[in-house]
Amino acid sequence: MEQATTITVRHAVDKHCYELVDGETAIGKTEYVPASGPDDKERIFYHTEVSEAYAGKGLATVLAKHALDDTIAAGLTIIPVCPYIKGWLRRHPDYQQHTAPILPEHLAAVDRIFTP
């Protein structure tokens, strides 16, 4: 008998990320920064990772789909700075209507996260 999976995705609003969790252990995340675009309706995804111990199981896809679907449901536009999210969106063209081009101000918003 196969063991039921305990892997889920949760939105950690205070951390500006979606976390992939196994039970209560975080095993991956996709991070974003809210942008100050038209009416503050953008979410800039800039980094996605899954723990090496869980690699190759399609979990990054689960994480990306959940995060992007939730972003769309919230009425926000996706800004795909993250290479993984950008690639995922190329493979799922039905999401293109919910994206916007990356502008210099989007990159500046991401840079501010890493600038002390």
PLY file of the C-alpha trace (Angstrom):
ply
format ascii 1.0
element vertex 116
property float x
property float y
property float z
element edge 115
property int vertex1
property int vertex2
end_header
0.00 0.00 0.00
1.36 3.42 -0.99
1.77 6.01 1.76
-0.40 9.13 1.42
1.58 12.22 0.53
1.85 15.05 3.01
3.30 17.50 0.48
1.29 20.69 0.13
1.77 24.31 -0.89
1.09 27.19 1.47
1.21 30.92 0.94
3.56 32.51 3.45
2.32 36.07 2.93
4.64 37.56 5.57
7.67 36.04 3.80
6.42 36.93 0.29
6.66 33.36 -0.93
4.80 30.15 -1.56
6.30 27.24 0.35
6.28 23.62 -0.66
6.00 21.66 2.59
6.24 18.01 3.55
4.27 17.83 6.77
5.61 20.90 8.54
9.04 20.89 6.87
9.63 23.45 4.12
11.17 21.66 1.14
10.91 24.37 -1.50
9.69 27.86 -2.26
8.99 30.39 -4.92
9.68 33.92 -3.79
8.11 37.13 -5.02
8.06 40.82 -4.36
4.91 42.88 -4.76
5.45 45.53 -7.41
4.18 49.05 -7.44
2.74 48.75 -10.92
-0.61 50.00 -12.10
-2.80 49.92 -9.02
-0.21 47.71 -7.24
-1.59 44.69 -9.09
1.66 42.87 -9.94
3.60 40.07 -8.29
7.26 39.69 -9.36
8.46 36.08 -9.06
12.25 36.11 -8.78
13.41 32.78 -7.29
12.20 29.16 -7.14
13.90 26.19 -5.50
13.14 22.67 -4.31
15.31 20.74 -1.87
17.69 18.37 -3.64
16.24 15.44 -1.67
12.90 16.05 -3.44
14.28 16.83 -6.90
12.98 15.04 -9.97
9.47 14.44 -8.61
7.69 17.24 -10.45
7.23 19.23 -7.26
8.53 22.51 -8.71
5.69 22.27 -11.24
3.17 21.74 -8.44
4.60 24.75 -6.60
4.64 27.01 -9.67
1.11 26.10 -10.74
-0.29 26.71 -7.26
1.52 30.05 -6.87
0.55 31.30 -10.31
-3.07 30.15 -10.02
-3.32 31.89 -6.65
-1.77 35.05 -8.08
-4.28 35.07 -10.94
-7.18 34.39 -8.54
-6.07 37.43 -6.53
-6.37 39.55 -9.68
-2.62 40.15 -9.91
-0.37 40.19 -12.96
2.59 37.79 -13.05
6.04 39.28 -13.69
8.33 36.28 -14.43
11.88 37.31 -13.48
12.65 33.82 -12.10
14.10 31.54 -14.81
12.03 28.58 -13.62
8.74 30.53 -13.62
9.61 32.03 -17.01
10.22 28.55 -18.45
7.06 27.15 -16.86
5.03 29.93 -18.45
6.56 29.19 -21.88
5.31 25.61 -21.54
1.83 26.81 -20.47
0.82 29.50 -22.99
-2.70 29.68 -21.55
-1.16 31.72 -18.68
0.35 34.36 -20.99
-2.66 36.66 -20.71
-1.86 36.99 -17.00
1.76 38.08 -17.48
3.46 41.36 -18.30
6.91 42.14 -19.70
9.78 42.61 -17.28
10.56 46.31 -16.96
13.59 48.01 -15.37
11.48 48.95 -12.36
10.67 45.27 -11.78
14.38 44.41 -11.72
15.02 47.36 -9.42
12.35 46.06 -7.02
14.09 42.67 -6.90
17.51 44.33 -6.45
16.21 46.19 -3.39
15.65 42.83 -1.66
19.34 42.03 -1.88
20.66 45.52 -1.14
21.26 46.16 2.56
0 1
1 2
2 3
3 4
4 5
5 6
6 7
7 8
8 9
9 10
10 11
11 12
12 13
13 14
14 15
15 16
16 17
17 18
18 19
19 20
20 21
21 22
22 23
23 24
24 25
25 26
26 27
27 28
28 29
29 30
30 31
31 32
32 33
33 34
34 35
35 36
36 37
37 38
38 39
39 40
40 41
41 42
42 43
43 44
44 45
45 46
46 47
47 48
48 49
49 50
50 51
51 52
52 53
53 54
54 55
55 56
56 57
57 58
58 59
59 60
60 61
61 62
62 63
63 64
64 65
65 66
66 67
67 68
68 69
69 70
70 71
71 72
72 73
73 74
74 75
75 76
76 77
77 78
78 79
79 80
80 81
81 82
82 83
83 84
84 85
85 86
86 87
87 88
88 89
89 90
90 91
91 92
92 93
93 94
94 95
95 96
96 97
97 98
98 99
99 100
100 101
101 102
102 103
103 104
104 105
105 106
106 107
107 108
108 109
109 110
110 111
111 112
112 113
113 114
114 115
